[in-house]
Amino acid sequence: MLLVTGGAGYIGSHFVKTYLDTHPQAQVVVVDDLSEGHREALAFSDRIRFIQEDIGNVEGMIQVLQSQGIEAIVHFAASCYVGESQTNPTKYFQNNVVKTLNLFKAMDQAGVKRIVFSSTCATYGNPVRMPLDETHPQNPINIYGLTKLMIEQALRGYCETLGWSAFALRYFNAAGADESGLIGELHDPETHLIPLVLRAAQGKSKAIDIYGEDYDTPDGTCIRDYIHVTDLAHAHIKALEKLQASTGFDAINLGTTHGASVKEIIAICGEVTGKPIPVNVAGRRPGDPPRLVANADKALNVLGWKTQFDLRTIIRTAWAWEEGGKYATDRLTASHA
Ligand SMILES: NC(=O)c1ccc[n+]([C@@H]2O[C@H](COP(=O)([O-])OP(=O)(O)OC[C@H]3O[C@@H](n4cnc5c(N)ncnc54)[C@H](O)[C@@H]3O)[C@@H](O)[C@H]2O)c1
């Protein structure tokens, strides 16, 4: 049986949906404390055993691992706001480091040795070369990235000493929504560019802020690597398959290698929505490199994985989610019919 921590969150719920869609006989166990996630995000299937629990509760997690017959874990649960990690580092060290180490303690005691961990390109810090490959130095410039790097290193230690098998998947910018429209991105507060641009298109905000248009990029705005959340989910499935046949630790980038600028995103959002998008050009934010894109060769070579969804599909599905009323009860009920 597979355990998904943080499965009521954005990426976790898309992983659960994609996993169940591609494994028609399977069930999954989800542990989430609902600190950020949404119970409705898992209403699309009755093959989900949902347990509201904190991953930091060692006794509770041992009980879950043993009673549910857990063989492998996909670990999404974490606090994920870079800005908040700088103002409240204690929250991030506690939730992302201490509680994840508690999860590892429970795994050790319950004899669970396989895990896929959500890491991030924020572990690299300021780029010294581009695109970023997995051997790029890891010098995070914020507490969030540091907490993820600390867990990567702990996992490597567990693999070397106790024979665990683990992948740290370093995501670039997750975006988009499941094609069904049943689930999508719902963070509070939302800090990600695409939902913010779409909300400006809906008139829910006055304008989208562009932080600097004088960077050394073709249109002067920052370039980031956007990856469809369902593509991310498929990479986790490939990683789980690979873990069944191998031990040891490996870290793999999940990105597209392309990248798009802020102005390109706004332009495509304008085309997809058919609405004008008011912009407000603000100053640069400290710590924003001009270009952050993945070298994704290793994901192809090791996992046999590459992205299938392009930027327009990312924005089209995100728009359908924003316009569809989010976790609308009538659509969730219909999916069970
Ligand atoms: N969204 C991105 O672009 C992105 C990029 C890189 C890495 N990541 C990583 O991917 C993972 C998922 O991100 P997301 O955007 O889906 O975030 P999210 O906030 O939507 O999901 C995280 C989930 O974990 C749960 N959670 C948090 N602490 C918990 C705890 N102690 N016990 C149990 N559940 C807990 C929350 O309730 C939430 O449902 C995170 O680890 C994040 O760091 C995300």
PDBQT file of the ligand as one rigid body, heavy atoms in Angstrom, charges set to zero:
ROOT
HETATM    1  N1  LIG A 401       4.110  24.304  -5.691  1.00  0.00    +0.000 N 
HETATM    2  C1  LIG A 401       5.346  24.339  -6.225  1.00  0.00    +0.000 C 
HETATM    3  O1  LIG A 401       5.576  24.981  -7.262  1.00  0.00    +0.000 OA
HETATM    4  C2  LIG A 401       6.472  23.575  -5.551  1.00  0.00    +0.000 A 
HETATM    5  C3  LIG A 401       7.782  23.722  -6.079  1.00  0.00    +0.000 A 
HETATM    6  C4  LIG A 401       8.806  22.993  -5.484  1.00  0.00    +0.000 A 
HETATM    7  C5  LIG A 401       8.530  22.126  -4.414  1.00  0.00    +0.000 A 
HETATM    8  N2  LIG A 401       7.279  22.025  -3.930  1.00  0.00    +0.000 N 
HETATM    9  C6  LIG A 401       7.031  21.101  -2.806  1.00  0.00    +0.000 C 
HETATM   10  O2  LIG A 401       5.955  20.250  -3.148  1.00  0.00    +0.000 OA
HETATM   11  C7  LIG A 401       5.216  19.882  -1.978  1.00  0.00    +0.000 C 
HETATM   12  C8  LIG A 401       3.745  20.171  -2.188  1.00  0.00    +0.000 C 
HETATM   13  O3  LIG A 401       3.576  21.554  -2.482  1.00  0.00    +0.000 OA
HETATM   14  P1  LIG A 401       2.124  22.166  -2.725  1.00  0.00    +0.000 P 
HETATM   15  O4  LIG A 401       2.276  23.350  -3.596  1.00  0.00    +0.000 OA
HETATM   16  O5  LIG A 401       1.178  21.077  -3.113  1.00  0.00    +0.000 OA
HETATM   17  O6  LIG A 401       1.764  22.683  -1.239  1.00  0.00    +0.000 OA
HETATM   18  P2  LIG A 401       0.380  22.585  -0.433  1.00  0.00    +0.000 P 
HETATM   19  O7  LIG A 401       0.492  23.521   0.719  1.00  0.00    +0.000 OA
HETATM   20  O8  LIG A 401      -0.773  22.744  -1.352  1.00  0.00    +0.000 OA
HETATM   21  O9  LIG A 401       0.389  21.078   0.108  1.00  0.00    +0.000 OA
HETATM   22  C9  LIG A 401       1.083  20.681   1.264  1.00  0.00    +0.000 C 
HETATM   23  C10 LIG A 401       0.159  19.783   2.072  1.00  0.00    +0.000 C 
HETATM   24  O10 LIG A 401       0.861  19.284   3.222  1.00  0.00    +0.000 OA
HETATM   25  C11 LIG A 401      -0.003  19.358   4.355  1.00  0.00    +0.000 C 
HETATM   26  N3  LIG A 401       0.872  19.436   5.543  1.00  0.00    +0.000 N 
HETATM   27  C12 LIG A 401       1.750  20.426   5.861  1.00  0.00    +0.000 A 
HETATM   28  N4  LIG A 401       2.371  20.133   7.020  1.00  0.00    +0.000 NA
HETATM   29  C13 LIG A 401       1.879  18.932   7.435  1.00  0.00    +0.000 A 
HETATM   30  C14 LIG A 401       2.134  18.101   8.565  1.00  0.00    +0.000 A 
HETATM   31  N5  LIG A 401       3.015  18.452   9.515  1.00  0.00    +0.000 N 
HETATM   32  N6  LIG A 401       1.460  16.928   8.677  1.00  0.00    +0.000 NA
HETATM   33  C15 LIG A 401       0.561  16.549   7.723  1.00  0.00    +0.000 A 
HETATM   34  N7  LIG A 401       0.280  17.302   6.627  1.00  0.00    +0.000 NA
HETATM   35  C16 LIG A 401       0.934  18.487   6.492  1.00  0.00    +0.000 A 
HETATM   36  C17 LIG A 401      -0.851  20.601   4.111  1.00  0.00    +0.000 C 
HETATM   37  O11 LIG A 401      -2.071  20.578   4.833  1.00  0.00    +0.000 OA
HETATM   38  C18 LIG A 401      -1.066  20.528   2.594  1.00  0.00    +0.000 C 
HETATM   39  O12 LIG A 401      -2.230  19.780   2.278  1.00  0.00    +0.000 OA
HETATM   40  C19 LIG A 401       5.848  20.642  -0.820  1.00  0.00    +0.000 C 
HETATM   41  O13 LIG A 401       6.745  19.785  -0.141  1.00  0.00    +0.000 OA
HETATM   42  C20 LIG A 401       6.603  21.771  -1.520  1.00  0.00    +0.000 C 
HETATM   43  O14 LIG A 401       7.699  22.202  -0.751  1.00  0.00    +0.000 OA
HETATM   44  C21 LIG A 401       6.236  22.730  -4.461  1.00  0.00    +0.000 A 
ENDROOT
TORSDOF 0
